[in-house]
Amino acid sequence: MEIYTMTDTHEKWECAAAFAEKCSWGAGKYLAELMRGGSFRDWERVFAAFENGRPVGFCTLTEKDELAPKYPYTPLIGFVFVDEAFRGKRISEKMIKTVLEYAKGIGYDKVYIMSGEKGLYEKYGFSPMGEYETIYGNYEQLSAIDLTEGKNG
C-alpha cells in the first residue's frame, strides 16, 4: 500500500483523476473535474492510496472544502473515499494520517473535516465542534484535530 501526496505534476495524477471520475461515489466525478481544471492552490494536495499499482482511495487537503467561506477554519480534509473492495483495511486511516503529517509539516496546528455522518472521524482523533453551514446551504458536523498534542507526530 502506497499513499501518494500529489500535485498536478505527479506521475499518477491523471490515473488518480480517472479513478475518482469512475468511482461509485458521485463526488468523485467533481473531484476529477477539479483535478483536471487546475483548481488546487500551491499548498493544497490530493492524497491517493494505491495497491499493486492501482488507485483504491483518495482524499484532499484544501483551504475550505465544503465549509462556507464565512468561517475562519482551515485547512480541511475532503473527498474521503475508498473503493468498496478495499474497505476494512484501514486505508482511510492511513490516508488521513498522511494528510495530518503533511499539514503539520507545512505549519498547521489544526486540521478540520466536515461530515454528514456523526461519529465517523472521532476514531482518528477528531473532536466535533458542532453543525456548520456548507457551501451548499445545508449543515454538517465540523470536527477538528489538534496537531500540537502529540497524537499525530
C-alpha positions as CSV (number, residue, x, y, z in Angstrom):
1,M,0.0,0.0,0.0
2,E,1.4,3.4,-1.1
3,I,-0.1,6.8,-0.2
4,Y,0.9,9.5,-2.5
5,T,0.8,13.2,-1.7
6,M,0.1,14.7,-5.1
7,T,0.1,17.9,-7.1
8,D,-0.8,18.1,-10.8
9,T,2.8,17.3,-11.7
10,H,2.8,13.9,-10.0
11,E,3.1,11.0,-12.4
12,K,0.0,9.3,-11.0
13,W,-2.2,12.4,-11.0
14,E,-4.2,11.5,-14.1
15,C,-4.5,7.9,-13.0
16,A,-6.0,9.1,-9.7
17,A,-8.3,11.6,-11.5
18,A,-9.6,8.8,-13.8
19,F,-10.2,6.6,-10.7
20,A,-12.1,9.4,-9.0
21,E,-14.2,10.1,-12.1
22,K,-15.3,6.4,-12.4
23,C,-15.7,5.6,-8.7
24,S,-19.1,4.7,-7.2
25,W,-19.4,8.0,-5.3
26,G,-20.9,10.9,-7.2
27,A,-18.5,13.4,-5.7
28,G,-15.6,11.6,-7.3
29,K,-16.6,13.0,-10.7
30,Y,-16.5,16.5,-9.3
31,L,-13.0,15.9,-7.7
32,A,-11.8,14.7,-11.1
33,E,-13.0,17.9,-12.7
34,L,-11.2,19.9,-10.0
35,M,-8.0,17.9,-10.6
36,R,-8.1,18.4,-14.4
37,G,-9.1,22.0,-14.1
38,G,-6.1,23.2,-12.1
39,S,-8.2,24.2,-9.1
40,F,-5.7,23.4,-6.4
41,R,-3.7,26.1,-4.7
42,D,0.1,25.7,-4.4
43,W,0.0,24.0,-0.9
44,E,-3.3,22.1,-1.5
45,R,-2.9,18.4,-2.2
46,V,-4.7,15.3,-3.4
47,F,-3.8,12.1,-1.5
48,A,-4.2,8.8,-3.2
49,A,-3.9,5.3,-2.0
50,F,-2.5,2.7,-4.5
51,E,-2.3,-1.0,-4.1
52,N,-0.4,-3.1,-6.6
53,G,-0.1,0.0,-8.8
54,R,-3.8,0.8,-9.0
55,P,-5.7,3.5,-7.1
56,V,-8.0,2.3,-4.4
57,G,-8.8,5.5,-2.5
58,F,-8.3,9.3,-2.3
59,C,-8.9,12.4,-0.2
60,T,-7.8,16.0,-0.3
61,L,-6.4,18.8,1.9
62,T,-7.7,22.2,0.8
63,E,-8.4,25.6,2.2
64,K,-12.1,25.2,2.7
65,D,-13.5,22.0,1.1
66,E,-17.3,22.4,1.5
67,L,-17.2,24.7,4.6
68,A,-18.9,28.0,4.0
69,P,-16.3,30.8,3.5
70,K,-17.7,32.8,6.4
71,Y,-16.0,30.5,8.9
72,P,-12.3,31.0,9.7
73,Y,-11.3,27.3,9.9
74,T,-8.7,26.0,7.6
75,P,-7.4,23.6,6.2
76,L,-10.0,20.9,5.6
77,I,-9.8,17.3,4.6
78,G,-12.3,16.4,2.0
79,F,-13.4,13.9,-0.6
80,V,-12.5,10.9,1.6
81,F,-13.3,7.7,-0.4
82,V,-12.1,4.1,-0.5
83,D,-13.2,1.6,-3.2
84,E,-15.7,-0.8,-1.7
85,A,-13.5,-3.8,-2.5
86,F,-10.7,-2.3,-0.3
87,R,-12.7,-1.2,2.7
88,G,-11.9,-2.6,6.1
89,K,-8.2,-2.4,5.5
90,R,-7.7,1.0,7.4
91,I,-6.9,2.8,4.1
92,S,-8.9,5.9,5.2
93,E,-6.9,6.0,8.4
94,K,-3.6,5.7,6.5
95,M,-4.6,8.5,4.1
96,I,-5.7,10.8,7.0
97,K,-2.5,10.1,8.9
98,T,-0.5,11.1,5.8
99,V,-2.7,14.3,5.4
100,L,-2.1,15.2,9.0
101,E,1.7,14.7,8.7
102,Y,1.7,16.9,5.6
103,A,-0.4,19.6,7.2
104,K,1.8,19.7,10.3
105,G,4.9,19.8,8.0
106,I,3.6,23.0,6.3
107,G,2.9,24.7,9.6
108,Y,-0.7,24.0,10.5
109,D,-1.6,23.3,14.2
110,K,-5.1,22.1,13.5
111,V,-6.9,20.3,10.7
112,Y,-10.7,20.2,10.1
113,I,-13.1,17.8,8.5
114,M,-16.8,18.0,7.7
115,S,-19.1,15.1,7.5
116,G,-22.8,14.3,7.3
117,E,-22.1,11.2,9.4
118,K,-21.7,11.9,13.1
119,G,-19.0,10.0,14.9
120,L,-17.2,8.9,11.8
121,Y,-13.9,10.7,12.4
122,E,-13.6,10.6,16.2
123,K,-11.7,7.3,15.9
124,Y,-8.9,9.2,14.2
125,G,-8.7,11.8,17.0
126,F,-11.1,14.5,15.7
127,S,-13.3,16.3,18.1
128,P,-16.8,17.5,17.0
129,M,-17.3,21.3,17.0
130,G,-20.9,21.3,16.0
131,E,-23.1,21.8,12.9
132,Y,-21.7,24.3,10.4
133,E,-23.1,25.6,7.1
134,T,-21.7,24.1,3.9
135,I,-21.3,25.9,0.5
136,Y,-24.5,24.0,-0.5
137,G,-26.6,25.6,2.2
138,N,-27.1,22.5,4.4
139,Y,-25.4,21.8,7.7
140,E,-22.8,19.1,8.5
141,Q,-20.7,18.3,11.5
142,L,-17.4,20.1,11.6
143,S,-14.6,18.3,13.6
144,A,-11.1,19.3,14.4
145,I,-7.8,17.7,15.4
146,D,-5.1,19.5,17.3
147,L,-1.7,18.6,15.7
148,T,0.3,20.0,18.7
149,E,-1.0,17.4,21.2
150,G,1.5,14.8,20.1
151,K,-1.2,12.3,18.9
152,N,-0.1,12.6,15.3
153,G,3.6,13.0,15.4
